[in-house]
Amino acid sequence: MKRYQIAGMLCLLFSLLLCACSAPPEPAASEPEQAAAEISLTPVTPFLGADNATASKSGFYRLTPNPQKGSNIVYIDYATKAAVYLCSRPECQHNDETCPSWFPFAVGGLFLDAKNEHLFCVGSADSEQEQTEVIWKMDANGENREKFYTCSPSENLIDMVVSDGSSLYFATGVVDKETWKLKKTLKQVNIESGEAVDLMTYQDTEWLFGAFDDELLVLFFDGESRRYDAYSLKTKTSRTVLTYDMNVLSRPSGDSIYLMQPLTDSTAEVLKFNIKTGETVSLCKDAP
């Protein structure tokens, strides 16, 4: 229940800060200058993990339940406003494994990499005997679908997913059978090769919560205060960037962390903390 209360409060903070047929999409073309440029680390899912919908510059993807069994990816093109199954075969019934838009599970999550070149679907394995979680990778039009990452039987996908266009960064969790505490492992998985590297481990009171430049932000909670650490992919080291009271709400965005600090029982101050400079500025002193 606390998880959803926190999610609701963070959504409130974010909102205050912000004061029929068509062909499925073609795979994104990489322009030479885009390929040469280094893309900063970018969160590609909400902070609690992949949702059942995601969007690119040209269209919107949604995972919807299939009336017979499983689910389908439906694509909505912004230009034509047409909604179609993510499948290029006119004769397809869209209800079994022969259709690239169909999955055997009813509930899952979708997200794109930072370049919008690959679509990923999070769900269970494709057989009744396998109950593990899987990340499926496919082109933006649904073609060339394959298993990208398969969890072990005791492993689950948790926290947000971050991408720099060439890799995905996400955490998996395993419950210690002696202490019953969750141990998380932050992983880097190359999008093209599927090669996985373990970067660091952390506990159930710590979350992958944001990213900027070449650093991943991990939020810690010790029961009294909260702390953001930045993990550098270049140096493979962590540094503390901000510590604050447990009653303060926070939300990272780019190179800044926005904070809602209670002033009275009915008002709060909204602050902006710059991760690079360490400077804090007040944005609003009478937020409800």
N, C-alpha and C positions, 0 to 999 in steps of 0.2 A: 504493500500500500504506500510506503514512504517513497518508493521509486516513482509512482505516478503523481504523488503530491509535489515532489521535487520537479518533475517534468512540467507540471502545470504552472508552478511558480516561475520556472525558467522561461516558459512560453510567454508569460505575462511580462517578464523583464524584456524579452526580445521585442514584443509588440510596443512597449513604451519607447524603446530605442529607435524603432523604425518610424515615433511622433511625426446501300451506300458503299462506295468502294474507292479505295486509293491504294497505290502500291506501297508496300512497306518501305522504310527508309533505306537508302543506299549506305554502305559503310562509309564512315567519315574519311575524307581525303586529307592527308597530311601535307600541308603546304611546306615547301623547303625551309622557309624561315621559321615556321612553327616547329618543325622537326629539329632544327638546329638549336632552338631556344630551350633553355632549361626551365621547366615548369616547376613552380613552387609547390610544396606540399599543400594539398587541399582536402578538407573533409568532403566526402562524397556520399555520406549518409547522415541522418540525424544522430545526435549524441548517444541515443540508446540503441542504435543499430539500424539495419536496413528496414525501410517501410515497404508497403506493397505497391508503391508508385515512385517514379523518378522522371526527370525531364532533361531533354537536351535543348539546343538552340532551335531545332526545327520541329520537335514533337514531344509528346508525352507518352510514357509507358505505364501501363497498369496491369497488375496480376489479378485476374478475376476468376472466381470459382466456375468450373465447368458444370453444367446441369447434370451430366452423366457421371463424371468422375474427374478428380484432379482439378487443374486450373489452366488458364491460358494467358499469355501475354497479349494484351490489346494495345495497339499503337494508334494515337490520335495525332494526325498531322495538323500543325498550326495553320499552314497555308490553305489547305482544302477543307479543314474542319471535319474530315472524315475519320471514322474509327474503324479499324480493321484488325483482324488477327495478324500477328507477326509471322506471316506465312505467305510465300509467293505462289503457291499451287492453287489454282482456282477450283480444282476438283476435290481438294482436301476437306475432310469432315471435322478436322480440328479436335479430335477426341481420343487420340492415342499417340504412341511414341513415334509414329511416322510424321507427325506434324511438329515443326520446329517451335511452334508457339505453345505446345502442350507440355505440362509437367504432371507427374503422378500424384503430387501432393496438393492439398487444397489451400494451404496457407504458406506464404513465403515472402521474401523481400527482394527488391530490385535496386540496382544502382549502376551508374556508368563510371568509367575511369575518368581521370582529369582531362583527357583529350577528347572524350566522348566517342572514342573509336570502338570500345567494347562494352557490351551490356553484360551485367552479372546478375544471376538469380540465386538466392539463398533458399535452400529447402532441404528436404530429406533425400536420402539415396533412392535410387529408382527401383528397388525391389523390396518386397515385404519382409525379407529376411534382414535387410540392412536398415537400421533405424538411425544411422549416423547423419549428421548434418553435412551438406555439400554446398560448395560454391560452384555454380556452373558459369562458364564463360562462352560468349558467342559474339558474332559481329553485330553491329548496330541494327542490321536487318533480320537478325535471328539465325542466320546461317552459321555453319561451322561450330555448332554447339559441342562443348566437351566439358568434362569434369575438370575444374581448375584446382580445387583444394577439397580434400575429403578428411573430415575429422576422424579421430580414433573413436572407438565405442564410448570411452569415458570423457570425451572432449566436446566442448560446446563453443560456438562462436558468440562473442560478447563485445560490448562497447561499439564505438563508431568505426567506420572504415575510412582510411585516408589514402590518397593517391597522388603521385607526381607524374602520371602519364606512362611511366615505364614499369612501376611496381605498385602493388597494393600493400598497405600496412594495416594490420588488424590484430586483435587479441583473441586467443582461445583460452578457455578456462577448464581446469580439472579439479574436482573436489578431493581433498585429502581424506582418505577413509579413516584415518586415526583422529584428526582434529576437526573434520567436517568443515574446514575452511577452504575457500576457493583460491587456487593459485592460478594467476593469469600469466600467459606468455605472449609478449608482443612479437609479431612476426613480420618479415618483409618477404613478399612473394613476387618474383618477376612475372610480369603479365605474359610475355612471349614464351619463356622457357618453363614457367611453373616452378622454378627453383625456389625453395623456401629457406630462409635463414632466421634463426631465433635472435632477437635483438636484446631483450631484457625480460625479467620476470617482475611481477608485482602482485599485490593482494586484492581481496574483494572490497576493501575500502579505498581502492585507487582505481581511476578510470582514465582511459584514453579519451581526451575531451576536446582536442583541437589541434591545430597545426599552423605553422607559418614558415616561410622561407625553407630552410632545411631542418627544422626542428619540430618534434612532436610534443604536444603538451599533455602532461599527465596530472590529473587532479587527485590530491591526497586528502584524506580526512582522518584525524586521530581521535575524534570524539569531542574535541574542544575547539580546534581551529582547522582551517583548510589551507592547502598550499598547492601552488602550481610549480611543477618542475618542467624544464624544457630539455628534451633528449635530442642531441645533435647527431644526425646521421653521418656527418663528416668526421667528427672526433670520437663518436661512440661514447660520449660522456653526458651526464646530466648536470643541470644547474638549477638552483631555486630562483624563480623570478618574482614570486609574490606569495606572501602569507597574510591571511585575513581571518576575521572572526567567523565562527560557524553560523551566526545569524545573518550574515551578508550573503546575498545571492550573486552569482556571477555567470557570465557567458562570454567566452572568447570569440573574437571575430577578426581574422587577419592578424595583424601584429598588435592588436589591442585586446584588453580584457575589460568588459563592462561590468560594473558592480552596482548593486542596489543596497545601500547601507541604511538601516532603520534609524530615524531621528527621534520619532515619537511613536505612539501606538498607531497613528494613522498616516504618518508621512515618512518619506525616505529620500535620501539623496542619491542621485545617479552619477557615478564616477566613471571616467575613462582612464585606464592605466595603459601606457605605452610600454610594451615588452622590451623594445630596443633601447629606449632612452631611460626608462624607469620613472618617467614623469606621469603624474596623476592630475587630471583636470576635472572640475565639477561641471556636469552638463545640466543638472536640474536639482534644486534643493527642496522642492515641495511635491515630489511625486506621491500620488496616493498609495 
